[in-house]
């Protein structure tokens, strides 16, 4: 079997991840981002849902002008799109809006209306996973705002990992941050904030799949309510899941 340039690059990246994990498993967000800026060659992207605007600001302190990928599924709240625009204006980042091949009308024609209500796993696969998979092929490392406190499925997330799903290095600098730390960072740095966060939506996704939650409830319990689905497929949890199965 021959080894391709891609295989070699992946092997090198995996070695980089293993070395970084030994040294930075318990590092702060600034420490891991300083390491990324100094060490990782190639293109780097931040993925932001615009519920996590502390992330693009923090990364821009180490990587000015960094590309921020925003997945425009066609189903976002207007407030989320307005937050994206404010982030692009006020932070030292370059917003790159990524869209699915099919707009919502074309998806409705092909798969029937409101696929999200019948098969959210298929809808997320079409509107999130496929376009992000295509976009991430251009990058060597992506940075996400995943935090361990967000849900049990995220409780074991490391600060850096090799992303098997998308085939590149994944860095999660906020992984150990609490809600209070995020709020303090947003306030201290005067960062644009999605207004829905203070209107009963502690976790924000597409409008049809995001419900208001009661104070103190699981922040992600408003996502895909009525289904067992808890993740869109971008950040798979370890172990078996039953994504998209409707609750009886
Ligand atoms: S969150 Fe809902 S509307 Fe958005 S892509 Fe997934 S199923 Fe479709």
Boltz pocket constraint, residues with backbone or C-beta under 6 A from the ligand:
constraints:
  - pocket:
      binder: B
      contacts: [[A, 73], [A, 75], [A, 115], [A, 116], [A, 119], [A, 120], [A, 121], [A, 123], [A, 124], [A, 125], [A, 127], [A, 128], [A, 205], [A, 206], [A, 207], [A, 208], [A, 209], [A, 232]]
      max_distance: 6.0
